[in-house]
Structures are given as C-alpha cells and as structure tokens.
Amino acid sequence: MIKKQYTGSARRARNIIWNAAGRYDFEPPFMAFYPNGKPDQYFNMVAGLVQKWLDMPRLWQFFSGYEGDRRADEFDDLLWLGLENCVYEKELDERPILQALRKERAEEFFREQQNLSRQQMEYQSMTVYTQQEYRWALVCGRRAPLLSPREKRMAAALRFSGALDTDGVLAAMRAFLEDFFRWRGARGAAAPLRANALAKALLRHEHRRRDRLLVRMGTGEGDHEKAVQQRHAGLGRYVGPTAEDEAYVRAVFGRSSVSDAERRILENELCVGRDADCRLWLTKGEPGETDDRDALEVRRSAARQKERNEAYYAAHSAMIRHNVRALTTRLETVISSYFRHMPEPHRSGRLRSEVAYRLSVLHDTRIFLRDGEEMEPQFCVDLLLDASQSRMNAQEVLSAEGIIIAESLQKLNIPVRVCAFRSLRGYLVLETLKDWRQSDCRGLLRYFAGGWNRDGLAIETLARLNDDSTLHGRRRLLLVLTDASPNDSTPLAGEGLRLAREYEGQLAVSATQEAVRALRAAGQSVGAVFHGNTRNLENVQQIYGHAYVRIQKAGQLAQGVSDLLLMLMREKSAL
C-alpha cells in the first residue's frame, strides 16, 4: 500500500499530500499507490496529515531504522494503519468530509479483495491483511472477521490515539514492533539490521529456494494493471540447481529442445558473472510421462488456462481479426515506405543541395541522387513474452496480442518466432510457442503465467539462438512483451568481495539494462511492448531507453507495434 517510490503518477500523489499538509515546501518520503499504479487519494491525504500534525523527519528516521529488515514492507503497512487512526482523530473536527473519504477507502479495500486469487493471497502478509480487513470492516459497518487474542491485541495497539504527539507516536510504534515482532532496533538504529544481514551471508547458512510453480486462471478481462509481485524469502547462502530441480523442470515443461552438450555450451557463455548460479532449459513444451504430483498439477492448470485462452480467442475473434488487419496494413505501409531502393549518387536526379558546391569547386557532377539497385536487407522478428507469475491476470489478453503480432508479420512474409520465458529453481526456462517455419500461430494459446522472471538472461539467451540457416542475412529485431519488473528467486551471484544480492528492484532493472545495452552494442535491435503497471514506467525507460511503446488496450496495438518496428529499423540504419 504505502510505497517508498516516485513514479509517473507521483505528481498527482504529491499534490494530494501537499494539499492535506497545507504546505508545498517539502518532498514527501512516502506516497501511496493502488496495485494498478494509480494514486491512493485517502492514504496520500493521510501522509499529508502526518506532515501537518507530526514531525515527519523524526518518523522517517524511525522507518529508516528497519529498512534493512526483510519484514520492512510488512512493518510499513501496519504502522501506517496506526498513523491513519491517529491523524484521522486529529483532523476530523477541522475536516468532517474525512469520515466519508475514510468509508469510501474502506469499501474500496473490499472491492479490491474480491479480485485476489488464492496465490495472490499467499504473496501478501496475512498479518497485514487481517488487520486491514478488521479496520476497514469496522469503518464501513461490515461484519468484522474473528480475531485470535493476539490479533485483537494487535488491532487495539494499532489504534494510535489522536491525542498523541510525535514522541507518543514514536513510543507507540516502537512498542508495537517490540511486542508483536520482537524487533530490537536499538531505538530506531538501522546498523544492527544491516550487520545481521551481512553476518548471515558470511556465515554461509545453507538456503534452499524450493519454488513450486503456481498457476492461476486468468480473469478473461486482461486486468494487467493488477500485476502480482512475488516476495523473496530472505537471502542466505544460495545452493544452486540440483538434479531434482532439473527433473522437476523437465516434468513440467518437457524435454530440452537442444542436446545436453549444446545446453552446456550456452550456459558456459551466458550463465556467468551475475547469472553464474543460473541454468538454462530450452523447450518446445512437449512434456512426457511423470509421476511428480506437483508437476502434474501444474500441467492440469496449464491445460485449463489454454482452454480459457481458446475461449477468449473465440469470444473476441472479430476484434482479433480487426487488429490483425489494422496491424498488417500499418506494417505494410511502414515497409513499403522504408524498404525501398537505396539512393545512390548520380549525374542526374534529385539535387543534393548540401554538396552542390562540389560542381563548381571540384567539377564533380555527381551531386544528384537516384534510386539504385541495392535494396534494404530483409528482417525477421523474435517476440519474447514474459510468462512469470506477475502476468497471471492478463494471460488471455497476452496470448491474443501475441497471436495478433505474429499473424500480422506472417501475412507480410516476415519470419517470426515467439517464445515465453520464466524462471524457477535456478533455471531460466525458454519455451518456444511458435518457431520460424511454423505458419500456425495457435501454439500461443499454450501461454500461461507462473514462476519468476530473469529478463536480462532471457533476452541474452534468445538473441544467442539462431538455429535456422534460411535466416542468415536477415536483420533480427527482438520485441519483448513485458511489464518491466524483473524479479527472480535466484540471487545475483557474488563477484570478488561483493556478496550475493537478491535479484529484485533496482538491481534487477540495472542488470536487465546492461544486457540490453550489450546486445545493442553488438548490433542487435531490441525494443519493448510495455504492458504493465504505471509504476514500472521508469523501469522500462531505464532498460529500453526510447525504444518502447505502451499498450493499455487492444486498439493501441497496431499503431504501437508498427511505430516500434519503424523506430528499430531507423535506429539500425543510423548505426
């Protein structure tokens, strides 16, 4: 709920905070956003009222004291519930409308919960959820959930009184964390927490990441703004993939589409540096017999998701056909105007004014241009789909959009390959849904979301694969359909004196940016079709620069993809 971040929506959130605080001369350390990236009006107002009534720099010092703790997000959410009650009581007499706004926010909480799946519930803190549900049920007059004695004491402790000043609030916050979480922050100091994290890494405690691939059926509505962020379990010493992990990956996704020797060669080239603890699994999704119950459950879930994709495709067939025609038309216009005979200097034709001086000075008559015999080289397209758990609310839509893009390119005789990527148990799984030579795009209906995503390694791996001799001489354009939120359970490997670090947040974004930058330096064209949260706009801009388009609804697909391909072609010709 409360996030320490600044996004494209920060301006609106900041204005709400400033208005509530009654001053405009500070930069808010906290802003509140809904899961879809939209500003949370009520909690941004609460943040402004905290600035108005309390000493926010002192509170911020307290928040910073547990920033290194793996439970920091949970602490934030709980303590802001306490602050909400405090400033609500302080402000209510001056601003009676606050009561209606608070009730509206409570109703919004329950509307949001209706859309949560079982897996999403697993990814959030149940302690936070229980306290939020209890608080908002009381506010809007709903039946409150039954609480355990400890939960009741916690709910009472989070009703910070409006009579408290800053010292009183700090004491209440400290007492809450000490009583219910045994937090010993040395009165808010952050150093002990960082020291503990360092000690755990140096002591080399064995830590196993036993990812179980979770699959949720899509809503059919493509509510891509409600992406799921998987939580990390905390970083100990990472133990790399085992034979058991490989057997699980094989059972879920099928045999490898390359030989073990070829796979080892790829891993020796790509799984180095920050990705040294990773392994690769390339597959065409042809699972064999298995008695692994977890793997069988994933297969059944994937089969049900395929049925949902097919049902969505059938129900929206008219819209899909319209978008295929629209994108094909726009691409044809782009190609016909861009892939023309290359001009060459000549004694007649179109005058090149910038070199006209050469006629009188050097007696050079080749100051004109006319169409030559040489044509622009042909190209092919790699389409890479993020298939991690964060995409589970848009599976049907992403499957359909991938089909629209692939079919449009094929109608213009442009070879296209479509792959989906996800990672689990240390393996980057790259699944081919449609190969270069396949004309049928219905393999994309197998698309399902589950697992983590290591974007940089996936992009590097796909760029490395060029297994069709008929494509030699063609320029390859790589399009990544992404939410720009790389997040993996396998940590960034330690290098030299640098310890291993979680693959998440800014570190993961920077790692992906480096991978894209390296490919571009090697002559590879890479662009992104951004299909995700508003709060990740800064990520996609950092990773892909200007080479991305944002798609929020199907009607934007034709123009967005054609503009992106034109951008990549122009970028390549300028090199």
Secondary structure in CASP SS format (residue, H / E / C, confidence):
PFRMAT SS
TARGET T0000
AUTHOR 0000-0000-0000
METHOD secondary structure of the structure
MODEL  1
M C 1.00
I E 1.00
K E 1.00
K C 1.00
Q C 1.00
Y C 1.00
T C 1.00
G C 1.00
S C 1.00
A H 1.00
R H 1.00
R H 1.00
A H 1.00
R H 1.00
N H 1.00
I H 1.00
I H 1.00
W H 1.00
N H 1.00
A H 1.00
A H 1.00
G C 1.00
R C 1.00
Y C 1.00
D C 1.00
F C 1.00
E C 1.00
P C 1.00
P C 1.00
F C 1.00
M E 1.00
A E 1.00
F E 1.00
Y C 1.00
P C 1.00
N C 1.00
G C 1.00
K C 1.00
P E 1.00
D C 1.00
Q H 1.00
Y H 1.00
F H 1.00
N H 1.00
M H 1.00
V H 1.00
A H 1.00
G H 1.00
L H 1.00
V H 1.00
Q H 1.00
K H 1.00
W H 1.00
L C 1.00
D C 1.00
M H 1.00
P H 1.00
R H 1.00
L H 1.00
W H 1.00
Q H 1.00
F H 1.00
F H 1.00
S H 1.00
G C 1.00
Y C 1.00
E C 1.00
G C 1.00
D C 1.00
R C 1.00
R C 1.00
A H 1.00
D H 1.00
E H 1.00
F H 1.00
D H 1.00
D H 1.00
L H 1.00
L H 1.00
W H 1.00
L H 1.00
G H 1.00
L H 1.00
E H 1.00
N H 1.00
C H 1.00
V H 1.00
Y H 1.00
E H 1.00
K H 1.00
E H 1.00
L C 1.00
D C 1.00
E C 1.00
R C 1.00
P C 1.00
I C 1.00
L H 1.00
Q H 1.00
A H 1.00
L H 1.00
R H 1.00
K H 1.00
E H 1.00
R H 1.00
A H 1.00
E H 1.00
E H 1.00
F H 1.00
F H 1.00
R H 1.00
E H 1.00
Q H 1.00
Q C 1.00
N C 1.00
L C 1.00
S C 1.00
R H 1.00
Q H 1.00
Q H 1.00
M H 1.00
E H 1.00
Y H 1.00
Q C 1.00
S C 1.00
M H 1.00
T H 1.00
V H 1.00
Y H 1.00
T H 1.00
Q H 1.00
Q H 1.00
E H 1.00
Y H 1.00
R H 1.00
W H 1.00
A H 1.00
L H 1.00
V H 1.00
C H 1.00
G C 1.00
R C 1.00
R C 1.00
A C 1.00
P C 1.00
L C 1.00
L C 1.00
S C 1.00
P H 1.00
R H 1.00
E H 1.00
K H 1.00
R H 1.00
M H 1.00
A H 1.00
A H 1.00
A H 1.00
L C 1.00
R C 1.00
F C 1.00
S C 1.00
G C 1.00
A C 1.00
L C 1.00
D C 1.00
T H 1.00
D H 1.00
G H 1.00
V H 1.00
L H 1.00
A H 1.00
A H 1.00
M H 1.00
R H 1.00
A H 1.00
F H 1.00
L H 1.00
E H 1.00
D H 1.00
F H 1.00
F H 1.00
R C 1.00
W C 1.00
R C 1.00
G C 1.00
A C 1.00
R C 1.00
G C 1.00
A C 1.00
A C 1.00
A H 1.00
P H 1.00
L H 1.00
R H 1.00
A H 1.00
N H 1.00
A H 1.00
L H 1.00
A H 1.00
K H 1.00
A H 1.00
L H 1.00
L H 1.00
R C 1.00
H C 1.00
E E 1.00
H E 1.00
R C 1.00
R C 1.00
R C 1.00
D C 1.00
R C 1.00
L C 1.00
L C 1.00
V C 1.00
R C 1.00
M C 1.00
G C 1.00
T C 1.00
G C 1.00
E C 1.00
G C 1.00
D C 1.00
H C 1.00
E C 1.00
K C 1.00
A C 1.00
V C 1.00
Q C 1.00
Q C 1.00
R C 1.00
H C 1.00
A C 1.00
G C 1.00
L C 1.00
G C 1.00
R E 1.00
Y E 1.00
V C 1.00
G C 1.00
P C 1.00
T C 1.00
A H 1.00
E H 1.00
D H 1.00
E H 1.00
A H 1.00
Y H 1.00
V H 1.00
R H 1.00
A H 1.00
V H 1.00
F H 1.00
G E 1.00
R C 1.00
S E 1.00
S C 1.00
V C 1.00
S C 1.00
D H 1.00
A H 1.00
E H 1.00
R H 1.00
R H 1.00
I H 1.00
L H 1.00
E H 1.00
N H 1.00
E H 1.00
L H 1.00
C C 1.00
V C 1.00
G H 1.00
R H 1.00
D H 1.00
A C 1.00
D C 1.00
C C 1.00
R E 1.00
L E 1.00
W E 1.00
L E 1.00
T E 1.00
K C 1.00
G C 1.00
E E 1.00
P C 1.00
G C 1.00
E C 1.00
T C 1.00
D C 1.00
D C 1.00
R H 1.00
D H 1.00
A H 1.00
L H 1.00
E H 1.00
V H 1.00
R H 1.00
R H 1.00
S H 1.00
A H 1.00
A H 1.00
R H 1.00
Q H 1.00
K H 1.00
E H 1.00
R H 1.00
N H 1.00
E H 1.00
A H 1.00
Y H 1.00
Y H 1.00
A H 1.00
A H 1.00
H C 1.00
S H 1.00
A H 1.00
M H 1.00
I H 1.00
R H 1.00
H H 1.00
N H 1.00
V H 1.00
R H 1.00
A H 1.00
L H 1.00
T H 1.00
T H 1.00
R H 1.00
L H 1.00
E H 1.00
T H 1.00
V H 1.00
I H 1.00
S H 1.00
S H 1.00
Y H 1.00
F C 1.00
R C 1.00
H E 1.00
M E 1.00
P E 1.00
E E 1.00
P E 1.00
H E 1.00
R C 1.00
S C 1.00
G C 1.00
R E 1.00
L E 1.00
R C 1.00
S H 1.00
E H 1.00
V H 1.00
A C 1.00
Y H 1.00
R H 1.00
L H 1.00
S H 1.00
V H 1.00
L C 1.00
H C 1.00
D C 1.00
T C 1.00
R C 1.00
I C 1.00
F E 1.00
L E 1.00
R E 1.00
D E 1.00
G E 1.00
E E 1.00
E E 1.00
M E 1.00
E C 1.00
P C 1.00
Q C 1.00
F E 1.00
C E 1.00
V E 1.00
D E 1.00
L E 1.00
L E 1.00
L E 1.00
D E 1.00
A C 1.00
S C 1.00
Q H 1.00
S H 1.00
R H 1.00
M H 1.00
N H 1.00
A H 1.00
Q H 1.00
E H 1.00
V H 1.00
L H 1.00
S H 1.00
A H 1.00
E H 1.00
G H 1.00
I H 1.00
I H 1.00
I H 1.00
A H 1.00
E H 1.00
S H 1.00
L H 1.00
Q H 1.00
K H 1.00
L C 1.00
N C 1.00
I C 1.00
P C 1.00
V E 1.00
R E 1.00
V E 1.00
C E 1.00
A E 1.00
F E 1.00
R E 1.00
S E 1.00
L E 1.00
R C 1.00
G C 1.00
Y E 1.00
L E 1.00
V E 1.00
L E 1.00
E E 1.00
T E 1.00
L E 1.00
K E 1.00
D C 1.00
W C 1.00
R C 1.00
Q C 1.00
S C 1.00
D C 1.00
C C 1.00
R H 1.00
G H 1.00
L H 1.00
L H 1.00
R H 1.00
Y C 1.00
F C 1.00
A C 1.00
G C 1.00
G C 1.00
W E 1.00
N E 1.00
R C 1.00
D H 1.00
G H 1.00
L H 1.00
A H 1.00
I H 1.00
E H 1.00
T H 1.00
L H 1.00
A H 1.00
R H 1.00
L C 1.00
N C 1.00
D C 1.00
D C 1.00
S H 1.00
T H 1.00
L H 1.00
H C 1.00
G C 1.00
R C 1.00
R E 1.00
R E 1.00
L E 1.00
L E 1.00
L E 1.00
V E 1.00
L E 1.00
T E 1.00
D C 1.00
A C 1.00
S C 1.00
P C 1.00
N E 1.00
D E 1.00
S E 1.00
T E 1.00
P E 1.00
L E 1.00
A C 1.00
G C 1.00
E E 1.00
G C 1.00
L C 1.00
R E 1.00
L C 1.00
A C 1.00
R E 1.00
E E 1.00
Y E 1.00
E C 1.00
G H 1.00
Q H 1.00
L H 1.00
A H 1.00
V H 1.00
S H 1.00
A H 1.00
T H 1.00
Q H 1.00
E H 1.00
A H 1.00
V H 1.00
R H 1.00
A H 1.00
L H 1.00
R H 1.00
A H 1.00
A C 1.00
G C 1.00
Q C 1.00
S E 1.00
V E 1.00
G E 1.00
A E 1.00
V E 1.00
F E 1.00
H C 1.00
G C 1.00
N C 1.00
T H 1.00
R H 1.00
N H 1.00
L H 1.00
E H 1.00
N H 1.00
V H 1.00
Q H 1.00
Q H 1.00
I H 1.00
Y H 1.00
G C 1.00
H C 1.00
A C 1.00
Y E 1.00
V E 1.00
R E 1.00
I C 1.00
Q C 1.00
K C 1.00
A H 1.00
G H 1.00
Q H 1.00
L H 1.00
A H 1.00
Q H 1.00
G H 1.00
V H 1.00
S H 1.00
D H 1.00
L H 1.00
L H 1.00
L H 1.00
M H 1.00
L H 1.00
M H 1.00
R H 1.00
E H 1.00
K H 1.00
S H 1.00
A H 1.00
L C 1.00
END
